[in-house]
Amino acid sequence: MRYPKPNISQGYPKKLTMNCRICKTTSPLFYENGRRFYRCPACFFIFSPDMVSNREEEAHYKGQWGTAEPGSWESKAKTLLNVVLQYCKPESILDFGSGCGSLSKALNELGVPTTSLEPMIHGYLADQSYTSKFSAVIGVEVIEHLPDPFAELKELEKVLAPGGVMVFSTLMTNAFVEHPQAQDHFKSWWYKDDPTHVGFYCNRALDTLSTLGQYEIDVFADQLFAIRKAV
């Protein structure tokens, strides 16, 4: 998939280091292509502080709605539900960052009550007042958009029922992030070119998140992971 070169209209100063968005370790500049990307030397989280405007972000997201192949959401719903079932019986699901609601619709059709939460439609998580907590939270291609992932996970914990699970799908950097030529691999990695993607995960970054949040985290095929509170 190809994306247009990002237009970071506000510009940015040259800054050779920034604190990691997960563990706060001083992280050197790793790559530039119109945006700056930093790689944490401790947890290997790759992140960018450069974000498009709210207007550009909304246009980008809505431009992707409705572009999925027929039947793809049903397949995704079954895959995600099978992962959730490894941890709990889902009596209710929160579809976090639900977009136009196609996944929520597919999950509801599978018999699992699912609530959509799309900030551009419903407002942010902090704006909601749910009457009960959810057995599971699912975020499909969402967590890479979050500028402060640990803070968002703590907010999601507040709406998660005891024993519940959070499941996120995103492409991970395990295949190259610690490679001596990691920059070359990252340069050709299409996933970074989406101008709304600001955080890229690997197993080491998730290990750090698990320590910070007292979580148990399982990774599936370098593109999906499940998070739950450690007992």
N, C-alpha and C positions, 0 to 999 in steps of 0.2 A: 504494500500500500504506500502511496506517495502523498505527501502533504506539502502545501506551499511553505516557503521559508517564513518562519514566524516574524511578525511585525511587532516588536516590543517598543511601542510608541513612546514610552516614557524614557527610554534609554537607560544606561546604567554605567556606574563608574567601574574602572578596572579594579577588581578586588581579587587578590591571589588566594585568600583563604576565607572560609566561612565555617561557622559551627554546624556540625552534623544535625540534621533535623530529628534524628532519633536519639543519639547518645551524647550530643553536644561536643564531641571531640573536634578540635581544629582540623578542618579538611581542606586540602589543596585543590586549586582549580584543576580539573581533569580534562575538560574538552570545551570548545566554543564553536558555535555555528550560527551566530545570531542570538543565541542564549548561552549562558554560562552553566556548566555542569561541574559539580564538585563530587569527589569520591572520598568517603570517610576512610582513614587508614586503620580504624579500629573495627568497625562493623561492615565496611564495604558497601554501605548504602550510597547510591548515587542520587543526587538531587539538584534541582535548579531553583533559584529564587526568582527567576524571570517569568512572569505570568502575563498572559494577554488581558486586555480590559474585560470587564463584565459583559459589555455588549458583544465583543468579539467571541468571548467564551460561549455565550448563549447561542449566537448564530452558528458556531461550530458544532455544539452539541445537537441542536435541533436539526442541523443539516444531515446528521447521521441517523436520525430517527426514521424508521420505516425502510432502512436499506438492507435489512437482513434477508437471507434467503427464506422462502416459504418453508415452514416446518422446523427452522433452526431453533426457534425459541422453545418449542416443545422438547427438542433434544437436549438443550441446555437445562431446561427445568428438570428433566429426568436425571441428568448427570448430577446436578447440584443436590437434588432431593436424595439421591443415593448416598452422597457424602454426608448430608445431615443425618440420615438414618443410622450412620455408624456411631453417632454420639447421643441421639435422643429421638423420641417420637415427636415430630413437629406438629403441635396443636395449632400453632400460628407462626407466621413468618413475616418479618419486615424486609421488604425489598428496598434496600438502601441505595439511593441514586438510581431510581427506577426508570428514568427517561420517559418514554411515551407509555410505559406500563405493559409492554408485551410479555415480559417475563412474569410479572404478577398475574396476568391473565392466564398464562400457561400453567402456573402453579395452582391457581384457583381451580382450573379445569381438571387438574390431577387430584382434586379433593382436599387440598391444604389451604386453609384460609390465609390469604396473603394480603398485606397492606402495602401500598406503594408509598414511597417517600422520594419525591423529586423536588429539590430546592426551587427550581424555576417554576414549579406548579404549586407546591404545597408549603413552601418556606423551609427553613432549616430545622434540624432535629430539635434544637432548643426551643423552637416555636410550637412544638407539638404537645398535646396533652392526651396521651393514650390512656384508655381506661384499664388496660391490663398489659402485662409484659409479654414478650415474644419468646417462643421456644428457640427460634433461630433468627439470625440476621444474615442476609445474603447481599453481597455487593459485587456485581459483575462489571468489570472494567471501571472500577470506582476508586480503589485505594491509591492508584498511581496519580490521581488528581489532587490528593489531599496535601496541603502544605505543612500540616502538623499532624501526622498520622497517629502518634501516641495520644495526643489530646482528644482526637476524634474517637479513638477506641475507648477511652475512658467515658466519653459521653454515651457511646453505644452500650456500654456495660449497664448503664442506668435503666435501659429499656429491655434488657435481656433477663429472662427468668433464670432462677438458680438451675444449674446443670445445662444451661443452653449453650449454643455454639454460634460463632460468627464464621462465615465462609466467604472468602474473597477470591475472585479470579483476576489474574494479571500475569503478564509475561515476566519471567524472572531472569536475572543476569547470571545465574550459576554457571552457565557454560563458558563465560569469558571473564567475569569480573576480577578474578585473581590471576589471570593470564599475564605473562610479561608484555604481550602486545594488546592489552585490554583496550587501550585507546583506539587502535585500529578496528577492533571488533565493534566497539561502541559506535564508531563513525559510520559503519555500514549497517548498524542495527536500526531497522525501520521504526521500531516502537518509540524511540526517542523523538522522532520527527513530528509527532502529534504535539502541537504547541500548548495543549492543555495538560500534558503529562509532566509532572514535576518530581516524581519519586519512583525509584526503581529498586526492587528488593532482591535479596539473595538469602540463602540459608543463614549466613552469619548475621545479617541484619535482623532476621526473624528471631534468632537466638537472643539477640540483645533485647528486642521487644519482649520476649518471653520472660527475661530476667526483670526488666523494668516493671512489667505489668503483672508478674506472677501468673503467667499464662503457660498452658501447654499448647504447642503449635505443631501441626502435622502438615507436610508439604506433599502435594500430589503432582507428579509429572512436570515440575518447574513452571506450573501455570495456575495453580490453585492451592490455597492453604486454609486450614481450619484452625480457629483460635477458641480456646475455652479457658476459664479460670482453673488454675491448679487446685486440686482438692486438698 
